[in-house]
Amino acid sequence: MKILKIHGAEKLEGTIRISGAKNAAVALIPAAILSDDTATICNVPEITDIDALCNILDLLNVKVKRATESIVIDTKGMQNNEISEALAKKLRASYYFMGALLGKYKKAEMYFPGGCSIGSRPIDLHLKGFEALGATVKQEKNKYIVEAKELKGANIYLDIASVGATINIMLAATKAKGKTIIDNAAKEPEIVNVATFLNNMGAKISGAGTSTIKIIGQEHLHSCFHEVIPDRIEAGTYIILGSLLGNPIKIDNIIPEHLDALISKLKEMGSNIEVGQDYVVINSKDDYKPTIINTAVYPGFPTDLQQPFTVLLTQANGQSKVTETIWENRFMHVPYLNNLGADITIKGQTATIRGKTKLKGGEVVATDLRAGAAMVLAALISQETTTITNAEHILRGYEGIVDKLEAVGAKIELIEI
């Protein structure tokens, strides 16, 4: 088990450089197996989710060469092997191999994916999309066997604008015959990044970033070089940190447009923030106004920033509300915040936060990735020492978090027991 020990109440000053986007990289790596040659991806974050995906590539007999922030994936000797339950359960994004293998080999065998326990996360939309392309789906306990004699383009409407389903269907359709249209597609920047990658390999995809994506299937995809976009969730987490403790903090290597919802909400609260072309500079304040947020699909307020943002709301003067519309189990951080001194109540899918409250130290648990980030922020503003167990969750999505925080003055250490 990994533990983070944090000594709080320190003002932070300096620059934090943002890494490549986790949510893009974990889709780009499975997408790379659609190449008939090699694919080079740079700005890849060095996080444990990437390690887990590389283990799956090894199982598929794909050659992988990793260097600092880059990965070269060579598929020339690839084999379509069943992806084991142990590997699939390591992360949710393992399911992208289902769409990629179906597209390349017309067959995929793998187990139900893992990931954070933040609510019901079925893959029905993915499977319906595969069936629309001509595949049959068989389920044997937790294992799925998806196969087709031939994949043919189709018109597919998503009942929910799901990021995972949009990408997975796009992967399968990239080598299907004819034209596929995905309506009510998710619009997240990570989807645009994946579509650009596929197009760089010779795919024909248009409309990524809008609600309608069109794919004209191609028989062969060639080698390419591609860069992962900056991580908007990591950036948002550290921007929130700057709002709490910045003296000031500069968050560098970002795409501000990807953070419009967060930056707008911070300005509404009275934040002292300067937005540059690829950075923000932010100072902490003592007089934040309370606010109301509702999580929403992009470009709305990100569900992945809801938990860290709740920590900031404990320091606002008055009553704030957070309504979670994406996942039904994403308030698991709240009891631990209350243990540290917060005043938060939950009714249904809405949390009411009454501030301003001083947070004290204590022992808390990172129940999932973004809840873990919330615990880190709470610990950094607390008056004492906080111990965060299950820190493995945090390391899944935040590259070099200890080094980055120490560089701006935080007192933090990672302990393995």
FENNORRA-V281775 format. One record per residue. RES is the residue in one small letter. PHI is phi in radians with two decimals (NA if undefined). OMEGA is omega in whole degrees, 0 to 359 (none if undefined). D_FIRST is the distance of its C-alpha to the first C-alpha in Angstrom with 1 decimal. Layout:
res;phi;omega;d_first
RES;PHI;OMEGA;D_FIRST
RES;PHI;OMEGA;D_FIRST
This chain:
res;phi;omega;d_first
m;NA;177;0.0
k;-1.87;182;3.8
i;-2.21;171;6.6
l;-1.83;177;10.3
k;-1.99;188;13.0
i;-2.22;174;16.4
h;-1.77;192;19.9
g;-1.57;175;22.2
a;1.17;177;25.9
e;-1.84;172;26.5
k;-1.19;186;29.0
l;-2.06;183;27.9
e;-2.54;178;30.4
g;2.36;184;30.5
t;-2.13;172;29.7
i;-2.01;179;26.7
r;-1.63;184;27.4
i;-1.46;181;26.2
s;-1.50;175;24.7
g;-1.12;186;25.9
a;-1.22;175;25.3
k;-0.98;187;22.3
n;-1.23;172;24.4
a;-1.52;184;27.2
a;-1.06;183;25.4
v;-1.24;173;23.6
a;-1.67;181;27.2
l;-1.15;182;29.0
i;-1.15;173;27.2
p;-1.08;180;28.2
a;-1.08;183;31.6
a;-1.11;182;32.1
i;-1.26;175;32.7
l;-1.27;176;35.9
s;-1.19;175;37.4
d;-1.60;184;39.6
d;-2.41;179;38.9
t;-2.16;175;36.2
a;-2.33;178;34.5
t;-1.94;181;33.1
i;-2.10;179;30.7
c;-1.98;186;30.1
n;1.08;178;28.1
v;-1.48;180;25.0
p;-1.21;179;21.8
e;-1.60;182;19.2
i;-2.23;186;16.3
t;-1.21;176;14.0
d;-1.10;177;16.5
i;-1.19;176;19.2
d;-1.02;181;17.4
a;-1.14;178;17.3
l;-1.16;178;21.0
c;-1.15;175;21.9
n;-1.11;177;20.6
i;-1.19;177;23.0
l;-1.04;177;25.8
d;-1.04;179;25.4
l;-1.06;181;25.9
l;-1.50;180;29.0
n;1.08;175;30.3
v;-1.64;179;30.3
k;-1.40;183;30.3
v;-2.22;173;27.8
k;-2.10;181;28.2
r;-2.00;172;25.8
a;-2.29;181;26.7
t;-1.04;176;25.7
e;1.07;176;25.7
s;-2.53;180;27.8
i;-2.57;176;27.7
v;-1.97;185;30.7
i;-2.02;183;30.8
d;-1.95;186;33.6
t;-1.74;189;34.5
k;-1.08;178;37.7
g;-1.84;187;36.3
m;-1.15;176;34.2
q;-2.21;181;34.1
n;-1.52;181;33.5
n;-1.59;176;31.0
e;-1.13;178;29.3
i;-1.52;188;25.8
s;-1.17;179;23.5
e;-1.12;182;21.6
a;-1.06;180;18.3
l;-1.31;182;19.0
a;-1.10;184;20.6
k;-1.33;183;17.8
k;-1.22;180;15.4
l;-2.77;181;17.5
r;-1.07;187;20.6
a;-1.20;175;22.6
s;-1.02;182;22.9
y;-1.18;177;25.9
y;-1.16;175;27.9
f;-1.18;179;28.4
m;-1.11;179;30.4
g;-1.18;182;33.0
a;-1.19;179;33.1
l;-1.18;178;33.6
l;-1.10;179;36.1
g;-1.11;186;38.0
k;-1.46;187;38.1
y;-1.99;184;38.6
k;1.16;177;39.7
k;-2.76;175;36.9
a;-2.48;176;33.2
e;-2.22;178;31.1
m;-2.79;182;27.5
y;-1.63;180;25.3
f;-1.03;186;24.5
p;-1.26;178;21.9
g;-1.76;181;18.5
g;2.06;182;17.1
c;-1.23;179;16.5
s;-1.56;183;18.0
i;-1.89;178;20.6
g;2.45;179;23.6
s;-1.12;184;25.8
r;-2.33;181;25.8
p;-1.19;179;28.5
i;-1.97;181;29.9
d;-1.00;182;33.4
l;-1.12;177;34.8
h;-1.07;184;33.5
l;-1.16;177;35.1
k;-1.10;177;38.4
g;-1.13;178;38.6
f;-1.08;179;38.3
e;-1.12;178;40.9
a;-1.09;178;43.2
l;-1.43;176;43.1
g;1.94;182;44.3
a;-1.55;170;41.2
t;-1.88;183;40.7
v;-2.11;174;37.4
k;-2.06;178;36.5
q;-2.06;176;33.5
e;-2.05;188;32.5
k;1.00;182;29.9
n;-1.66;183;26.9
k;-1.83;176;28.6
y;-1.94;173;31.1
i;-2.09;182;34.0
v;-2.05;182;35.8
e;-2.62;181;39.0
a;-2.63;171;42.4
k;-1.20;180;45.5
e;-2.72;175;45.9
l;-1.73;180;44.3
k;-2.15;179;46.8
g;-0.98;183;46.5
a;-2.66;171;46.6
n;-1.58;185;46.6
i;-2.16;176;43.3
y;-1.87;178;42.8
l;-1.58;179;39.3
d;-1.09;176;39.4
i;-2.22;180;36.4
a;-1.32;185;35.9
s;-1.47;177;32.6
v;-1.11;182;31.0
g;-1.06;180;29.3
a;-1.17;179;32.5
t;-1.03;181;34.7
i;-1.18;184;32.8
n;-1.11;178;32.5
i;-1.17;178;36.2
m;-1.06;179;37.1
l;-1.10;181;35.4
a;-1.15;184;37.3
a;-1.34;183;40.5
t;-1.03;179;40.6
k;-1.99;176;42.2
a;-1.34;178;44.0
k;-1.38;176;47.8
g;1.55;187;49.4
k;-1.82;173;48.2
t;-2.00;176;45.3
i;-2.12;176;45.2
i;-1.83;178;42.1
d;-1.75;188;43.2
n;1.02;178;41.2
a;-1.22;173;38.6
a;-1.20;188;35.7
k;-2.01;187;36.6
e;-1.00;179;33.3
p;-1.00;180;33.5
e;-1.11;178;30.8
i;-1.18;177;33.4
v;-1.07;180;36.0
n;-1.09;179;33.9
v;-1.19;180;33.4
a;-1.09;177;37.1
t;-1.09;177;38.1
f;-1.02;180;36.1
l;-1.10;177;37.8
n;-1.11;176;41.1
n;-1.11;178;40.6
m;-1.57;178;40.3
g;1.96;176;43.6
a;-1.25;177;42.6
k;-2.16;183;44.9
i;-2.18;177;43.0
s;-2.31;176;44.5
g;1.58;179;43.7
a;-1.05;185;39.9
g;1.71;173;39.1
t;-2.05;182;41.8
s;-1.41;179;42.0
t;-2.24;179;43.8
i;-1.97;179;42.6
k;-2.00;181;45.0
i;-2.23;172;44.1
i;-1.84;187;46.8
g;-1.08;179;45.4
q;-2.17;183;45.6
e;-1.31;183;45.8
h;-2.23;173;44.2
l;-2.14;186;41.7
h;-1.80;181;41.8
s;-1.30;178;39.5
c;-2.84;175;38.6
f;-2.11;186;36.7
h;-2.58;181;34.8
e;-2.08;177;32.7
v;-1.32;177;29.9
i;-1.17;176;30.8
p;-1.10;185;29.0
d;-1.42;183;26.1
r;-1.23;179;27.9
i;-1.37;174;24.8
e;-1.06;179;23.0
a;-1.02;180;26.5
g;-1.07;179;26.9
t;-1.06;181;23.7
y;-1.31;173;24.8
i;-1.13;176;28.4
i;-1.09;176;27.3
l;-1.02;178;25.5
g;-1.06;177;28.9
s;-1.12;182;30.7
l;-1.53;191;28.7
l;-2.38;185;28.6
g;-1.11;185;30.6
n;-2.39;355;33.1
p;-1.69;171;33.6
i;-2.05;173;30.8
k;-1.81;177;32.0
i;-1.80;190;30.1
d;-1.91;179;31.4
n;1.13;178;31.7
i;-2.23;170;31.9
i;-1.97;187;34.4
p;-0.95;181;35.6
e;-1.05;179;37.3
h;-1.25;185;34.0
l;-2.05;185;33.1
d;-0.97;184;36.4
a;-1.11;179;35.2
l;-1.18;183;32.7
i;-1.08;178;35.2
s;-1.08;180;38.0
k;-1.19;178;36.1
l;-1.13;178;35.2
k;-1.10;178;38.8
e;-1.06;181;39.9
m;-1.42;179;37.8
g;1.68;183;39.6
s;-1.14;176;37.0
n;-1.67;187;38.1
i;-2.27;175;37.2
e;-1.97;182;39.0
v;-1.87;177;38.6
g;-1.82;183;39.6
q;-1.17;180;40.0
d;-2.43;181;36.4
y;-2.76;165;34.8
v;-2.34;173;34.7
v;-2.09;186;35.0
i;-2.46;175;34.0
n;-1.89;175;34.5
s;-1.33;178;33.2
k;-2.44;180;35.7
d;-1.85;189;36.2
d;-2.26;178;38.4
y;-1.23;175;36.7
k;-1.45;174;38.5
p;-1.22;181;36.8
t;-2.68;177;36.8
i;-2.18;174;36.2
i;-2.22;172;34.1
n;-2.22;179;34.0
t;-1.17;182;31.5
a;-2.75;175;33.4
v;-1.13;181;33.4
y;-1.00;13;34.2
p;-1.65;178;36.1
g;-1.30;182;35.2
f;-1.21;188;32.4
p;-1.21;174;29.1
t;-1.05;181;26.8
d;-1.23;177;23.9
l;-1.82;182;25.1
q;-1.05;184;25.9
q;-1.17;175;22.7
p;-1.05;182;22.7
f;-1.14;179;26.5
t;-1.04;178;26.3
v;-1.10;177;24.9
l;-1.05;182;28.1
l;-1.16;175;30.2
t;-1.16;181;29.1
q;-1.83;175;31.0
a;-1.48;183;34.1
n;-1.56;180;37.2
g;2.33;186;37.8
q;-1.73;176;36.6
s;-2.03;177;34.8
k;-2.31;175;33.9
v;-2.20;176;31.4
t;-1.96;181;32.2
e;-1.67;184;29.7
t;-1.86;186;31.9
i;-1.71;182;29.5
w;-2.05;185;26.7
e;-1.55;185;27.1
n;-2.30;186;23.6
r;-1.98;174;22.7
f;-2.06;183;23.0
m;-1.19;177;19.7
h;-1.36;189;19.0
v;-1.08;179;22.3
p;-0.99;180;21.5
y;-1.26;174;18.9
l;-1.09;178;21.5
n;-1.11;177;24.0
n;-1.10;179;21.9
l;-1.51;176;22.1
g;2.08;178;25.8
a;-1.24;178;26.7
d;-2.16;185;29.5
i;-2.27;173;28.8
t;-2.12;182;30.2
i;-2.13;172;29.8
k;-2.34;183;32.7
g;1.12;181;32.4
q;-1.82;180;31.0
t;-2.12;174;32.0
a;-1.85;176;30.1
t;-1.87;184;32.5
i;-1.97;179;31.3
r;-1.86;182;33.5
g;-2.21;13;33.4
k;-1.74;181;33.5
t;-2.18;173;30.8
k;-1.42;178;29.1
l;-1.77;178;25.4
k;-1.87;178;23.8
g;-1.38;178;20.4
g;2.87;178;17.9
e;-1.91;181;14.6
v;-2.33;183;13.9
v;-2.18;170;11.6
a;-1.48;184;11.7
t;-1.30;176;13.2
d;-2.76;187;14.2
l;-1.01;186;15.0
r;-1.36;171;18.0
a;-1.10;176;17.1
g;-1.09;177;14.2
a;-1.08;177;17.0
a;-1.08;179;19.1
m;-1.13;178;16.6
v;-1.09;180;16.7
l;-1.10;179;20.5
a;-1.10;180;20.8
a;-1.13;182;18.9
l;-1.19;179;21.2
i;-1.72;182;24.3
s;-1.30;184;23.4
q;-1.48;186;25.4
e;-2.37;180;22.6
t;-1.70;179;19.0
t;-2.13;176;16.3
t;-1.96;181;12.6
i;-1.96;177;10.7
t;-1.58;185;7.5
n;1.02;182;6.3
a;-1.16;176;7.6
e;-0.96;179;7.3
h;-1.03;183;10.5
i;-1.17;182;12.2
l;-1.20;177;11.9
r;-1.16;189;13.6
g;-2.30;182;16.7
y;-2.18;181;17.1
e;-1.15;173;18.0
g;0.95;187;17.5
i;-1.08;180;16.9
v;-1.15;180;16.2
d;-1.09;181;19.3
k;-1.12;181;21.4
l;-1.28;177;20.9
e;-1.08;182;21.4
a;-1.13;178;24.6
v;-1.81;172;26.1
g;1.91;180;25.4
a;-1.30;175;22.1
k;-1.80;188;20.3
i;-2.49;176;16.6
e;-2.46;178;13.9
l;-1.79;183;10.5
i;-2.11;177;8.5
e;-1.95;180;5.8
i;-2.16;none;5.4
